[in-house]
């Protein structure tokens, strides 16, 4: 039987998040184009990450992916470390940093067992990663461990009650005559890597129950609004047609709380 963490690693080692869709080549032009598309589709990243505030601070990013956010932290003057579960992502980010002449302590690592001493960082940042690890609570507890007193975690995880979740449930449960499938099962089996999770706001607050102060908000995303190419697992004529007919303006007005992203800022 495959170890759950190995299944996650194998999925993302095949292609880092966004690589197949937005990275034309692993060179300066390719990385610049990927970053432009990333921040066009996800403008909420800049305000949430607050890259400039990391100047002079000790920062850890969990899940560096292709390295766009990591680059922004480095350019802002952070004293930077980054880990990823996959060799592929670490290699991409190292190549990106070599192209731009930037520095970071990069390594392959497990979010549930961070290989850093306690109270090592002022900021821990993770965008769309911790919902993939099998024991998310353990990962969040270790984030708290490596933060200094007064330190901040900025973590995006998936929101259970999202338009993306409802679309996937319609496609893989209702239309396949399996309406008994739960949203948890749908996210686990069909969103991205095996075992992917999504949380309600209440569930997310429980994950961060031992933190001093936590703020959580939901964001309606480009995937909820079908404004972009879908992830690495989805396609087909039905999805192409849905993109043409999707009532984006109505959804922005009536369903702003049903976005896929939970933006979580927690203080130690």
C-alpha positions as CSV (number, residue, x, y, z in Angstrom):
1,X,0.0,0.0,0.0
2,X,1.4,3.4,-1.0
3,X,2.3,5.7,1.8
4,X,0.0,8.8,1.6
5,X,3.0,11.2,1.7
6,X,4.7,9.3,-1.1
7,X,1.6,9.6,-3.2
8,X,1.5,13.4,-2.7
9,X,5.3,13.6,-3.5
10,X,4.9,11.5,-6.7
11,X,2.0,13.7,-7.9
12,X,3.9,17.0,-7.5
13,X,7.2,15.6,-8.6
14,X,5.6,14.9,-12.0
15,X,5.1,18.7,-12.4
16,X,5.3,21.5,-9.9
17,X,2.1,23.5,-9.4
18,X,1.6,25.7,-12.5
19,X,4.5,24.2,-14.4
20,X,2.5,22.4,-17.1
21,X,0.1,25.3,-17.6
22,X,2.2,28.5,-17.2
23,X,6.0,27.7,-17.5
24,X,7.2,27.7,-21.1
25,X,10.8,27.1,-20.2
26,X,13.0,27.0,-17.1
27,X,14.9,30.2,-18.0
28,X,14.6,33.9,-17.2
29,X,11.9,34.6,-19.9
30,X,9.9,31.6,-18.8
31,X,10.1,32.4,-15.1
32,X,9.1,36.1,-15.8
33,X,6.1,35.0,-17.8
34,X,5.1,32.5,-15.2
35,X,5.2,35.2,-12.5
36,X,3.2,37.6,-14.5
37,X,0.5,35.0,-15.0
38,X,0.6,33.9,-11.4
39,X,0.0,37.5,-10.1
40,X,-2.5,38.3,-12.7
41,X,-4.7,35.3,-11.8
42,X,-4.0,35.6,-8.0
43,X,-3.7,39.3,-7.2
44,X,-4.6,38.5,-3.6
45,X,-1.1,37.0,-3.1
46,X,0.8,40.3,-2.9
47,X,-1.4,41.8,-0.2
48,X,-1.6,38.7,1.8
49,X,2.1,37.8,1.7
50,X,3.1,41.5,2.2
51,X,6.6,40.8,0.8
52,X,8.0,44.2,1.7
53,X,7.3,43.7,5.4
54,X,9.8,40.7,5.4
55,X,12.8,42.9,4.9
56,X,15.5,42.0,7.4
57,X,13.3,39.2,8.9
58,X,14.0,35.5,9.1
59,X,11.4,33.9,6.7
60,X,10.5,30.3,6.0
61,X,8.4,29.4,3.0
62,X,6.9,25.9,3.1
63,X,6.2,24.6,-0.5
64,X,8.3,26.8,-2.8
65,X,6.9,25.4,-6.0
66,X,8.3,27.2,-9.0
67,X,9.7,29.9,-6.7
68,X,7.8,33.1,-7.7
69,X,6.8,34.1,-4.2
70,X,10.2,33.0,-2.9
71,X,11.8,35.3,-5.3
72,X,9.6,38.2,-4.1
73,X,10.7,37.6,-0.5
74,X,14.3,37.5,-1.5
75,X,14.1,40.7,-3.5
76,X,12.5,42.3,-0.4
77,X,15.5,41.6,1.7
78,X,14.4,38.6,3.7
79,X,16.8,36.2,5.4
80,X,15.3,33.3,3.6
81,X,14.8,29.6,3.9
82,X,12.6,27.4,1.7
83,X,11.5,23.8,1.6
84,X,9.4,21.6,-0.6
85,X,8.4,18.0,-0.5
86,X,9.7,17.5,-4.0
87,X,13.2,17.6,-5.5
88,X,11.6,19.1,-8.7
89,X,10.4,22.2,-7.0
90,X,13.6,22.8,-5.1
91,X,15.6,22.4,-8.4
92,X,13.3,24.9,-10.1
93,X,13.6,27.4,-7.4
94,X,17.4,27.0,-7.2
95,X,17.6,27.5,-10.9
96,X,15.4,30.6,-10.7
97,X,17.5,32.1,-8.0
98,X,20.7,31.4,-9.9
99,X,19.2,33.2,-12.9
100,X,18.4,36.3,-10.8
101,X,21.5,36.1,-8.5
102,X,19.4,35.6,-5.3
103,X,20.1,33.6,-2.2
104,X,18.1,31.2,-0.1
105,X,18.7,28.1,2.0
106,X,16.7,25.6,0.0
107,X,16.1,22.0,0.8
108,X,13.7,19.1,0.4
109,X,11.6,18.8,3.5
110,X,8.4,17.5,5.2
111,X,6.0,20.1,6.5
112,X,5.0,17.8,9.3
113,X,8.6,17.6,10.6
114,X,10.4,20.9,9.9
115,X,14.1,20.4,10.2
116,X,14.7,23.7,12.0
117,X,15.3,24.6,15.7
118,X,12.4,26.0,17.7
119,X,11.9,29.8,17.5
120,X,13.9,30.2,14.3
121,X,11.7,32.4,12.2
122,X,9.8,35.7,12.3
123,X,7.5,34.7,9.5
124,X,6.3,31.4,8.0
125,X,4.6,31.6,4.7
126,X,2.8,28.8,2.8
127,X,0.5,29.2,-0.2
128,X,-1.7,26.3,-1.0
129,X,0.4,23.5,0.5
130,X,-0.6,22.4,4.0
131,X,-3.9,21.0,2.9
132,X,-1.9,18.4,0.8
133,X,0.1,16.9,3.7
134,X,-1.5,13.9,5.3
135,X,-1.4,15.4,8.9
136,X,-2.2,19.1,8.5
137,X,-2.7,19.6,12.2
138,X,0.8,18.3,12.9
139,X,2.2,20.6,10.2
140,X,0.5,23.7,11.7
141,X,1.8,22.7,15.2
142,X,5.3,22.5,13.8
143,X,4.9,25.9,12.1
144,X,4.1,27.3,15.6
145,X,7.1,25.6,17.1
146,X,9.6,27.1,14.6
147,X,8.1,30.7,15.0
148,X,9.6,33.1,17.5
149,X,7.3,34.6,20.1
150,X,5.3,37.2,18.3
151,X,6.0,35.6,15.0
152,X,3.4,35.4,12.2
153,X,2.2,32.6,10.0
154,X,0.5,33.4,6.7
155,X,-1.0,30.3,5.2
156,X,-3.5,29.7,2.4
157,X,-5.5,26.5,2.5
158,X,-8.5,25.4,0.6
159,X,-12.0,26.3,1.6
160,X,-14.6,23.5,1.8
161,X,-17.7,25.4,0.8
162,X,-16.4,26.7,-2.5
163,X,-17.7,26.9,-6.0
164,X,-14.9,24.7,-7.1
165,X,-16.0,22.0,-4.6
166,X,-19.6,22.3,-5.8
167,X,-18.5,22.0,-9.5
168,X,-16.4,18.9,-8.7
169,X,-19.2,17.3,-6.7
170,X,-21.6,17.9,-9.6
171,X,-19.2,16.3,-12.1
172,X,-17.9,13.4,-10.1
173,X,-20.8,12.6,-7.8
174,X,-24.1,13.8,-9.1
175,X,-23.6,13.2,-12.8
176,X,-22.0,9.8,-12.1
177,X,-25.1,8.9,-10.0
178,X,-23.1,8.9,-6.7
179,X,-24.8,11.7,-4.8
180,X,-23.8,10.2,-1.5
181,X,-20.1,11.2,-2.0
182,X,-19.1,13.9,0.4
183,X,-17.3,17.0,-0.4
184,X,-14.4,15.7,1.6
185,X,-14.2,12.6,-0.6
186,X,-14.4,14.8,-3.7
187,X,-11.5,17.0,-2.7
188,X,-9.5,14.0,-1.7
189,X,-10.0,12.1,-4.9
190,X,-10.4,14.6,-7.6
191,X,-9.0,18.1,-6.9
192,X,-5.2,17.7,-7.0
193,X,-2.9,15.3,-5.3
194,X,-4.4,12.3,-3.5
195,X,-5.8,13.1,-0.1
196,X,-6.2,16.9,-0.7
197,X,-8.3,18.4,2.0
198,X,-10.5,21.6,2.3
199,X,-11.7,23.2,5.5
200,X,-14.6,25.3,6.6
201,X,-13.8,28.5,8.5
202,X,-14.8,26.8,11.7
203,X,-12.6,23.8,11.0
204,X,-9.7,26.1,10.1
205,X,-10.1,28.0,13.4
206,X,-9.9,24.7,15.2
207,X,-6.6,23.9,13.5
208,X,-5.2,27.2,14.8
209,X,-6.9,27.0,18.2
210,X,-3.6,27.2,20.2
211,X,-2.5,30.4,18.5
212,X,-2.7,33.8,20.1
213,X,-4.6,35.6,17.4
214,X,-6.0,34.3,14.1
215,X,-7.8,36.0,11.2
216,X,-9.4,34.1,8.4
217,X,-11.1,35.3,5.2
218,X,-12.3,33.6,2.0
219,X,-11.4,34.7,-1.5
220,X,-13.3,34.0,-4.7
221,X,-10.7,32.8,-7.1
222,X,-10.0,32.5,-10.8
223,X,-10.8,28.8,-10.5
224,X,-14.2,29.4,-8.9
225,X,-14.9,31.9,-11.7
226,X,-13.5,29.7,-14.5
227,X,-11.3,32.5,-15.6
228,X,-8.2,30.4,-16.2
229,X,-7.0,27.0,-17.3
230,X,-7.8,24.4,-14.6
231,X,-5.3,22.3,-12.6
232,X,-3.3,19.4,-13.8
233,X,-6.2,16.9,-13.7
234,X,-9.1,18.6,-15.4
235,X,-10.2,19.4,-18.9
236,X,-12.7,18.4,-21.6
237,X,-15.5,19.9,-23.7
238,X,-17.9,20.3,-20.8
239,X,-15.4,22.4,-19.0
240,X,-14.7,24.5,-22.1
241,X,-18.4,25.1,-22.6
242,X,-18.8,26.0,-18.9
243,X,-16.1,28.7,-19.2
244,X,-18.1,30.4,-22.0
245,X,-21.4,30.3,-20.1
246,X,-20.3,30.8,-16.5
247,X,-22.2,33.8,-14.9
248,X,-19.1,35.5,-13.4
249,X,-20.7,38.8,-12.6
250,X,-23.6,37.2,-10.8
251,X,-21.4,34.9,-8.8
252,X,-19.1,37.8,-7.8
253,X,-22.2,39.6,-6.5
254,X,-24.1,36.7,-4.9
255,X,-21.4,34.2,-3.8
256,X,-18.3,36.2,-2.6
257,X,-17.9,33.9,0.4
258,X,-17.8,30.7,-1.6
259,X,-14.2,31.0,-2.9
260,X,-11.7,28.2,-2.8
261,X,-9.0,30.1,-0.8
262,X,-8.9,30.5,2.9
263,X,-6.3,33.2,3.8
264,X,-5.2,32.6,7.3
265,X,-2.9,34.9,9.4
266,X,-2.0,33.6,12.8
267,X,0.2,35.0,15.5
268,X,2.2,33.0,18.0
